[in-house]
C-alpha cells in the first residue's frame, strides 16, 4: 500500500512505549487535557525494552549506593555533584508517582515500588578510605543525612547476611546503608501509566508500528512516516511536537530527523547478562541492593551488585550484570544497527571515543569470554558461599552509551542520560542509559519547560506542575525541613519506609 494513502494529524507524537514516553504523556495530558497524543511502539507490548524489569541494569537509582556516581578526584576528594543531582531528581520522581497514586492513575503503589535498603560494600584498606571519605562528604547534606557507615563485621552481617557469611572476619570491609532505598519495577509502572492514558479522549496507542522516517516541513510541523508491521500499511502523521524515547533506537531516529543539534552524536552498544538465583531459601535471606566497585574499564551499567527485586509479584535475587558487546542497539534490534548509525558527521567522534576507551573494549571482550566458573568467582566476591547450582544465566537488556563531539572536535563517551532538543522546541530525543528511568520525572519537566515554554510559564501550568510536584521550583537539599515533609508525604502515599 502506498504510504501516501493515509495521512493523519495530531498535536504530539511519542515514539517508544517506555517509561519516558509514559511520563511525558501523562504530564502533558494533565497539563492540557484536550491535547491529542499518538504513541507508536514497534513491539506488541509497552515497556518491553529498557523499561522492563529484567532488562534494567539497576532499579531505584537514587545515588545512595552507586559508587560510580561519586568519583574520586586526583587529590583524593570525592566529587558528589552527580550524586546530589540524582538524589534530588529521584525525590521528584517519588512526588510524581505519589500524584499518580492519589489521582487514581496507578491503583496500588505496591505494584511497582517497595522499600529495600541500599548498601555500598567494599573490601581492602584503599577502598575503605574511599568509602569513608564518600560517606563524610555525603552525610553533611540533607538528602544523605540518614546514611549509616560501618566497619564492624557483625553490623554488616546484620545488614547483609549472604554477603558476610563465609567471609574471613579479619578481612578489612566497610559498608554504608540507606534504609530509605527502594526497588522500582519500571515495567509495571509504565504499563499502569499507559493503561490510564489509553482511557482518555484524544490518546491513541499503536503497537507493532515502526517509525521509518521523519522530516520537518516548511510550516514547522513534523511529518512522521509509520509502518504497521502486521499489515505492511504505511501512513503519514503531521504533528507539532515529536518526542523520541525509543531506548537504543533513538539514535537512528535522531539521525533520520537530520537536525543541526544532532550532528556528531554516535552510540556505543553494551549488552548485559544476570545470574538469577533459583533457590527460594537463598532469595529469602537477602533483602538489600548491595553495590560494589566497578572493574577497571567497566561501563557504569556494569557496576556489580547483588540485588533484591520484586518482579511480577515474586521476590527475585540477581547478581551482575555481566557486560557484553553486540552491534544491536535494542534487545529486539538488528546486528546492522551499529554500522548503520555511522555517518559522515559522527565517524570521527566515534573513532576518537573508541581510541580513548580501549580499556572498555578489552573489558567487554573479556566479559564475553567469561566461563560459568569465572562468573561464579565474581559472584563469590559478594557471596562467598555461592554455588553454581543455585543460579542460572538470564539475558538482560541493551544500552547505547552516548558518543558526542568534545570541544576539540574529537569524541567523548558519555555515561548517563542526555536529551537533544531542537532549538524551536518541536523535537526532543532521549539518548543514553542510567540513571534514566529513576530520574524520568525531572527529565520530562525540564523537557516541558524547553519545548512548551510559553505554556509552561502560564499560571495554569505552573499550578498544575506544583500539584504534581509539591517541591516544584525549590531545592530539597537546601531545605532539610521541606525535604522531611516531602519524604513523609511520599512515604505514606507509596507505603515506604521513612
TAKAGI-V348193 format. One record per residue. N is the residue number from 1. NEAR is the number of other ideal C-beta (glycine too) atoms within 12 Angstrom. Layout:
{{N	NEAR} {N	NEAR}}
This chain:
{{1	12} {2	12} {3	20} {4	12} {5	12} {6	19} {7	18} {8	22} {9	20} {10	30} {11	30} {12	42} {13	48} {14	50} {15	47} {16	44} {17	44} {18	47} {19	50} {20	48} {21	47} {22	47} {23	49} {24	45} {25	49} {26	43} {27	46} {28	41} {29	34} {30	34} {31	31} {32	26} {33	18} {34	15} {35	31} {36	27} {37	40} {38	38} {39	46} {40	43} {41	42} {42	36} {43	30} {44	17} {45	21} {46	39} {47	40} {48	32} {49	43} {50	50} {51	45} {52	36} {53	41} {54	33} {55	41} {56	47} {57	48} {58	49} {59	46} {60	48} {61	43} {62	45} {63	42} {64	44} {65	50} {66	46} {67	39} {68	35} {69	40} {70	38} {71	24} {72	23} {73	15} {74	8} {75	8} {76	16} {77	16} {78	29} {79	23} {80	32} {81	20} {82	27} {83	38} {84	29} {85	31} {86	39} {87	44} {88	37} {89	38} {90	45} {91	45} {92	41} {93	44} {94	48} {95	38} {96	46} {97	47} {98	33} {99	34} {100	39} {101	30} {102	21} {103	21} {104	13} {105	32} {106	32} {107	19} {108	20} {109	32} {110	23} {111	29} {112	42} {113	40} {114	30} {115	29} {116	38} {117	36} {118	46} {119	44} {120	48} {121	42} {122	38} {123	28} {124	17} {125	15} {126	16} {127	25} {128	26} {129	19} {130	29} {131	40} {132	27} {133	28} {134	40} {135	35} {136	21} {137	28} {138	39} {139	25} {140	17} {141	28} {142	27} {143	36} {144	41} {145	21} {146	27} {147	37} {148	30} {149	30} {150	27} {151	25} {152	18} {153	24} {154	16} {155	20} {156	35} {157	22} {158	20} {159	34} {160	41} {161	26} {162	36} {163	44} {164	33} {165	22} {166	18} {167	27} {168	12} {169	16} {170	8} {171	22} {172	22} {173	37} {174	35} {175	43} {176	46} {177	36} {178	40} {179	25} {180	36} {181	45} {182	44} {183	40} {184	44} {185	38} {186	48} {187	35} {188	38} {189	48} {190	46} {191	31} {192	35} {193	48} {194	42} {195	27} {196	26} {197	37} {198	27} {199	17} {200	25} {201	13} {202	22} {203	32} {204	27} {205	31} {206	36} {207	24} {208	22} {209	34} {210	35} {211	42} {212	27} {213	25} {214	39} {215	25} {216	27} {217	15} {218	8} {219	13} {220	19} {221	25} {222	41} {223	32} {224	44} {225	32} {226	40} {227	25} {228	23} {229	21} {230	14} {231	14} {232	17} {233	22} {234	25} {235	31} {236	30} {237	39} {238	30} {239	37} {240	31} {241	40} {242	51} {243	52} {244	43} {245	48} {246	45} {247	50} {248	44} {249	42} {250	47} {251	43} {252	42} {253	46} {254	46} {255	31} {256	31} {257	36} {258	21} {259	29} {260	17} {261	26} {262	36} {263	22} {264	33} {265	41} {266	42} {267	48} {268	45} {269	42} {270	44} {271	39} {272	41} {273	35} {274	39} {275	41} {276	32} {277	35} {278	20} {279	23} {280	14} {281	13} {282	30} {283	27} {284	16} {285	25} {286	35} {287	32} {288	39} {289	47} {290	45} {291	47} {292	39} {293	33} {294	30} {295	24} {296	14} {297	22} {298	34} {299	39} {300	41} {301	45} {302	41} {303	38} {304	43} {305	50} {306	45} {307	51} {308	36} {309	42} {310	31} {311	30} {312	16} {313	15} {314	18} {315	25} {316	34} {317	43} {318	43} {319	45} {320	42} {321	44} {322	43} {323	43} {324	34} {325	31} {326	30} {327	24} {328	31} {329	40} {330	38} {331	33} {332	28} {333	33} {334	22} {335	17} {336	16} {337	32} {338	31} {339	18} {340	23} {341	36} {342	26} {343	23} {344	12} {345	25} {346	32} {347	22} {348	24} {349	34} {350	35} {351	19} {352	24} {353	31} {354	29} {355	18} {356	21} {357	28} {358	16} {359	19} {360	31} {361	23} {362	19} {363	25} {364	32} {365	16} {366	23} {367	33} {368	21} {369	16} {370	25} {371	15} {372	19} {373	13} {374	18} {375	32} {376	26} {377	20} {378	34} {379	39} {380	26} {381	28} {382	41} {383	39} {384	25} {385	19} {386	31} {387	19} {388	23} {389	13} {390	24} {391	31} {392	22} {393	25} {394	27} {395	23} {396	35} {397	45} {398	43} {399	47} {400	48} {401	44} {402	41} {403	39} {404	34} {405	26} {406	17} {407	10} {408	11} {409	15} {410	24} {411	32} {412	28} {413	38} {414	29} {415	35} {416	32} {417	40} {418	32} {419	37} {420	35} {421	32} {422	28} {423	17} {424	22} {425	27} {426	35} {427	41} {428	43} {429	43} {430	45} {431	43} {432	39} {433	47} {434	41} {435	41} {436	49} {437	51} {438	47} {439	42} {440	43} {441	40} {442	38} {443	39} {444	44} {445	36} {446	30} {447	40} {448	41} {449	26} {450	27} {451	31} {452	32} {453	18} {454	13} {455	25} {456	29} {457	15} {458	15} {459	11} {460	17} {461	26} {462	20} {463	18} {464	27} {465	34} {466	21} {467	21} {468	35} {469	38} {470	28} {471	36} {472	30} {473	18} {474	20} {475	23} {476	36} {477	30} {478	16} {479	20} {480	19} {481	14} {482	24} {483	33} {484	21} {485	21} {486	35} {487	36} {488	21} {489	26} {490	38} {491	27} {492	18} {493	27} {494	38} {495	21} {496	31} {497	23} {498	23}}
